[in-house]
Amino acid sequence: MSTINNPGLSVLQEIEPLLPTNTANIKDRIVSSIYQQAESVSAQVVRSKNSQYTGLEARLDNILTSR
């Protein structure tokens, strides 16, 4: 079989001996990091209802998003 050159694989092999003692902590940190990044992205792209959403924007939105 051919070997795939994967730089992430070597990193995993290096940290594998450390995992049994810290598996839960590492999983929590990974999930926490994912949520922080998701919050950051959503804060940049999602508008709140208090934004200045004009009547024209609302009508255009309704037209463009309707069936």
C-alpha positions, 0 to 999 in steps of 0.5 A, a space after each residue: 500500500 502507498 503511504 500518504 504524506 500527512 503532516 498531521 499524522 506525525 503530530 498525532 503520533 507525537 502526542 499519542 502517549 500524552 492522551 490517556 491522562 488528558 483526553 477529557 481535558 483536550 476534548 473540552 479545549 477543542 470543543 471550547 475553541 470551536 465554539 469561540 470561533 463560531 461565536 466570532 464568525 457569527 458576530 461578524 455576519 449576523 445582524 441583530 433586530 436593533 440594526 437599522 433595517 429600512 423598509 426598502 431593505 425589508 421589501 428587497 429581502 422579502 422579494 429576493 428570499 421568497 419562492 
